[in-house]
Amino acid sequence: MPRAQEELSRGSQELTAAGGALARRQRPHRRPEEIVESAIGVTVYGFYGSFCTQKVYLALAEKGVQAERRTVNIGPPMENYEPWYARINPRMVIPTLEHNGALICDSAAILRYIDATFEGPKLLPEAATERAEVEAIVAEIDRLQIRELSYKGMRGPLALARDRVLMPMRARALRKHRAAAPELAPLYDARLDDVATWVGTMASEASIAEARRALDTSLDGLEARLRGGASYLVGDAYSLADLMATVLCARLLALGIADLSAYPALQDHYGRMKARPNFPKDDIVESLDRRRLFRIVAPFVLPRLLTIVLLVTALIVLLSRAF
Ligand SMILES: N[C@@H](CCC(=O)N[C@@H](CS)C(=O)NCC(=O)O)C(=O)O
């Protein structure tokens, strides 16, 4: 196991316990308008449009469970790198599920937890062979480098902002928090390694082509399963395989990185999944809502923009007086 990974897993074990206690004690960044309703002590730490958070929202909706929502802004404010969140989720990614004080990280583990814990239709089949098939599809979609493909898909000024501002900002934010919380240094080092790999993958055309090939292979596989007219990806009932495919299709539409009409059976399946009675259409994002994104980014960008404008104005006034 590489050093950073080893430290990360050791750190995770120590910190998940500490983080759980801390999460129960202090509840920072709570904004009342973000709390939907929680009848049974379930909280999702997530963010609008996040691929992995959408899986969790969809699983909860299928089970009919209403959860409290806590926004962790993974955009420019990078709240997921803040020490309070690192103590909750040592990999500093969303989502995290909190249930009666227990913290569950990693969307695949969360999906299994939701299925095992809450009543409602089973999302994993009982039969071992079908279950294995579902698990394989979940793992395959999980392995797709959606993050890298999403960021690589940015064009023009956005791509420039990504390379010159956003990615360097990530490393700076991680180093800043590492200095402020030295006890979390192994976690921050692992995250800094991850950001370096992320940047490296986006800079390598060969790596991006490989990620793209893996995506196409997965889409071909899903299409082949549905081509004969099957209602569901595995067996004759809805499962986590269908859930994962639904979120993947929404993501591809949102990013415009794959043409769903090239996969007619999958496209049809997606339409049927969206028509399910509990489908949370406001959570499953197939086109980014610019107004919503602006509201998310504005509190971070506008004060900085105002500071720059004020500084430039002051400089102009000073210079005009001097000459
Ligand atoms: N394996 C993790 C991956 C989670 C993940 O990558 N989450 C993304 C959002 S979909 C994230 O937090 N990105 C922010 C970052 O990496 O800084 C899971 O399935 O929960």
The ligand as an SDF file (V2000), in Angstrom:
LIG
                    3D

 20 19  0  0  0  0  0  0  0  0999 V2000
  -15.6620    7.2660   -3.6090 N   0  0  0  0  0  0  0  0  0  0  0  0
  -16.3040    8.4420   -3.0930 C   0  0  0  0  0  0  0  0  0  0  0  0
  -16.0500    9.5730   -4.0700 C   0  0  0  0  0  0  0  0  0  0  0  0
  -16.7120   10.8410   -3.5990 C   0  0  0  0  0  0  0  0  0  0  0  0
  -16.3770   12.0390   -4.4840 C   0  0  0  0  0  0  0  0  0  0  0  0
  -15.4420   12.0320   -5.2900 O   0  0  0  0  0  0  0  0  0  0  0  0
  -17.1480   13.1120   -4.2920 N   0  0  0  0  0  0  0  0  0  0  0  0
  -16.9570   14.3010   -5.0550 C   0  0  0  0  0  0  0  0  0  0  0  0
  -18.3010   14.8850   -5.4540 C   0  0  0  0  0  0  0  0  0  0  0  0
  -19.2360   13.7560   -6.4480 S   0  0  0  0  0  0  0  0  0  0  0  0
  -16.2500   15.3590   -4.1940 C   0  0  0  0  0  0  0  0  0  0  0  0
  -16.4450   15.4170   -3.0010 O   0  0  0  0  0  0  0  0  0  0  0  0
  -15.4440   16.1990   -4.8440 N   0  0  0  0  0  0  0  0  0  0  0  0
  -14.7670   17.2820   -4.2090 C   0  0  0  0  0  0  0  0  0  0  0  0
  -13.2880   17.1040   -4.1300 C   0  0  0  0  0  0  0  0  0  0  0  0
  -12.7730   16.0460   -4.5360 O   0  0  0  0  0  0  0  0  0  0  0  0
  -12.6450   18.0360   -3.6530 O   0  0  0  0  0  0  0  0  0  0  0  0
  -17.7950    8.1960   -2.9300 C   0  0  0  0  0  0  0  0  0  0  0  0
  -18.3570    7.4250   -3.7160 O   0  0  0  0  0  0  0  0  0  0  0  0
  -18.4040    8.7210   -1.9840 O   0  0  0  0  0  0  0  0  0  0  0  0
  1  2  1  0
  2  3  1  0
  2 18  1  0
  3  4  1  0
  4  5  1  0
  5  6  2  0
  5  7  1  0
  7  8  1  0
  8  9  1  0
  8 11  1  0
  9 10  1  0
 11 12  2  0
 11 13  1  0
 13 14  1  0
 14 15  1  0
 15 16  2  0
 15 17  1  0
 18 19  2  0
 18 20  1  0
M  END
$$$$
